[in-house]
Amino acid sequence: MGRFLGYLRTVRNYWNDNKGHHDIVDYSRALIIMLLSMAAAYYLFYWEFS
């Protein structure tokens, strides 16, 4: 449990840093775009081949 709390503390410190906050926002946007792209591809293939 101590390692997990240390990890959360590190993420919180990274979030409070200007560069870290910018990186987290960028990675979150990239993750959302990738998930939406995969969902769109899945539904297009499902619609085409079903």
BADREN-905311 format. One record per atom (N, C-alpha, C): residue in three letters; x, z, y; residue number from 1. Coordinates in pm, whole numbers, plus 50000, padded with zeros to 5 digits. Example, Ala and Ser with C-alpha at 12.3 -4.5 7.8 and 13.67 -1.06 7.14 Angstrom:
<'ALA' <51319 50780 49431> 1>
<'ALA' <51230 50780 49550> 1>
<'ALA' <51320 50780 49670> 1>
<'SER' <51285 50708 49775> 2>
<'SER' <51367 50714 49894> 2>
<'SER' <51290 50787 50003> 2>
# end
This chain:
<'MET' <50082 50000 49881> 1>
<'MET' <50000 50000 50000> 1>
<'MET' <50087 50000 50126> 1>
<'GLY' <50202 50063 50118> 2>
<'GLY' <50290 50068 50233> 2>
<'GLY' <50342 49931 50273> 2>
<'ARG' <50371 49848 50174> 3>
<'ARG' <50416 49712 50204> 3>
<'ARG' <50308 49632 50274> 3>
<'PHE' <50185 49649 50229> 4>
<'PHE' <50074 49576 50290> 4>
<'PHE' <50055 49619 50435> 4>
<'LEU' <50064 49749 50462> 5>
<'LEU' <50052 49797 50600> 5>
<'LEU' <50168 49748 50685> 5>
<'GLY' <50286 49739 50628> 6>
<'GLY' <50400 49684 50699> 6>
<'GLY' <50379 49537 50731> 6>
<'TYR' <50321 49466 50637> 7>
<'TYR' <50290 49325 50660> 7>
<'TYR' <50191 49310 50775> 7>
<'LEU' <50085 49392 50774> 8>
<'LEU' <49986 49387 50881> 8>
<'LEU' <50048 49423 51015> 8>
<'ARG' <50138 49520 51017> 9>
<'ARG' <50205 49557 51142> 9>
<'ARG' <50289 49441 51194> 9>
<'THR' <50357 49371 51103> 10>
<'THR' <50438 49257 51142> 10>
<'THR' <50352 49145 51199> 10>
<'VAL' <50240 49117 51135> 11>
<'VAL' <50149 49012 51184> 11>
<'VAL' <50093 49052 51320> 11>
<'ARG' <50059 49180 51338> 12>
<'ARG' <50007 49226 51467> 12>
<'ARG' <50113 49209 51576> 12>
<'ASN' <50237 49243 51547> 13>
<'ASN' <50345 49226 51645> 13>
<'ASN' <50368 49079 51675> 13>
<'TYR' <50360 48995 51572> 14>
<'TYR' <50377 48851 51591> 14>
<'TYR' <50264 48796 51677> 14>
<'TRP' <50141 48846 51655> 15>
<'TRP' <50025 48802 51733> 15>
<'TRP' <50041 48839 51880> 15>
<'ASN' <50098 48955 51908> 16>
<'ASN' <50112 49001 52046> 16>
<'ASN' <50224 48931 52121> 16>
<'ASP' <50313 48864 52050> 17>
<'ASP' <50419 48786 52113> 17>
<'ASP' <50362 48651 52157> 17>
<'ASN' <50407 48600 52271> 18>
<'ASN' <50352 48472 52321> 18>
<'ASN' <50375 48358 52224> 18>
<'LYS' <50496 48343 52174> 19>
<'LYS' <50525 48235 52079> 19>
<'LYS' <50448 48254 51949> 19>
<'GLY' <50445 48377 51902> 20>
<'GLY' <50374 48406 51777> 20>
<'GLY' <50226 48377 51788> 20>
<'HIS' <50166 48416 51899> 21>
<'HIS' <50024 48390 51920> 21>
<'HIS' <49997 48239 51921> 21>
<'HIS' <50083 48165 51989> 22>
<'HIS' <50068 48020 51995> 22>
<'HIS' <50082 47960 51855> 22>
<'ASP' <50178 48008 51776> 23>
<'ASP' <50198 47958 51640> 23>
<'ASP' <50077 47986 51553> 23>
<'ILE' <50023 48108 51562> 24>
<'ILE' <49908 48144 51479> 24>
<'ILE' <49788 48058 51513> 24>
<'VAL' <49766 48033 51642> 25>
<'VAL' <49654 47948 51683> 25>
<'VAL' <49675 47805 51631> 25>
<'ASP' <49798 47754 51642> 26>
<'ASP' <49826 47619 51592> 26>
<'ASP' <49806 47608 51441> 26>
<'TYR' <49856 47708 51367> 27>
<'TYR' <49839 47705 51222> 27>
<'TYR' <49693 47716 51182> 27>
<'SER' <49617 47795 51256> 28>
<'SER' <49473 47808 51228> 28>
<'SER' <49401 47676 51251> 28>
<'ARG' <49434 47610 51361> 29>
<'ARG' <49373 47479 51388> 29>
<'ARG' <49408 47379 51279> 29>
<'ALA' <49533 47378 51237> 30>
<'ALA' <49576 47286 51132> 30>
<'ALA' <49503 47316 51002> 30>
<'LEU' <49486 47442 50970> 31>
<'LEU' <49415 47480 50847> 31>
<'LEU' <49269 47433 50852> 31>
<'ILE' <49204 47452 50966> 32>
<'ILE' <49065 47409 50980> 32>
<'ILE' <49054 47257 50967> 32>
<'ILE' <49144 47185 51030> 33>
<'ILE' <49142 47038 51021> 33>
<'ILE' <49164 46993 50877> 33>
<'MET' <49258 47057 50806> 34>
<'MET' <49283 47019 50666> 34>
<'MET' <49162 47049 50579> 34>
<'LEU' <49099 47163 50599> 35>
<'LEU' <48981 47197 50518> 35>
<'LEU' <48866 47101 50545> 35>
<'LEU' <48844 47067 50672> 36>
<'LEU' <48738 46972 50704> 36>
<'LEU' <48767 46833 50647> 36>
<'SER' <48894 46793 50651> 37>
<'SER' <48932 46663 50594> 37>
<'SER' <48911 46660 50443> 37>
<'MET' <48948 46768 50376> 38>
<'MET' <48928 46774 50231> 38>
<'MET' <48780 46774 50196> 38>
<'ALA' <48700 46847 50273> 39>
<'ALA' <48555 46850 50248> 39>
<'ALA' <48494 46713 50271> 39>
<'ALA' <48536 46645 50376> 40>
<'ALA' <48484 46511 50404> 40>
<'ALA' <48523 46414 50292> 40>
<'ALA' <48647 46420 50247> 41>
<'ALA' <48692 46332 50138> 41>
<'ALA' <48615 46362 50010> 41>
<'TYR' <48593 46489 49981> 42>
<'TYR' <48518 46527 49862> 42>
<'TYR' <48377 46469 49867> 42>
<'TYR' <48309 46487 49978> 43>
<'TYR' <48172 46437 49988> 43>
<'TYR' <48166 46285 49989> 43>
<'LEU' <48264 46218 50047> 44>
<'LEU' <48266 46072 50044> 44>
<'LEU' <48285 46022 49901> 44>
<'PHE' <48378 46081 49827> 45>
<'PHE' <48398 46040 49688> 45>
<'PHE' <48278 46076 49602> 45>
<'TYR' <48220 46193 49626> 46>
<'TYR' <48102 46234 49550> 46>
<'TYR' <47987 46137 49576> 46>
<'TRP' <47967 46099 49700> 47>
<'TRP' <47858 46009 49736> 47>
<'TRP' <47884 45868 49680> 47>
<'GLU' <48011 45824 49682> 48>
<'GLU' <48045 45690 49637> 48>
<'GLU' <48038 45676 49485> 48>
<'PHE' <48083 45774 49412> 49>
<'PHE' <48098 45762 49268> 49>
<'PHE' <47995 45838 49187> 49>
<'SER' <47889 45886 49247> 50>
<'SER' <47789 45958 49168> 50>
<'SER' <47667 45874 49140> 50>
# end
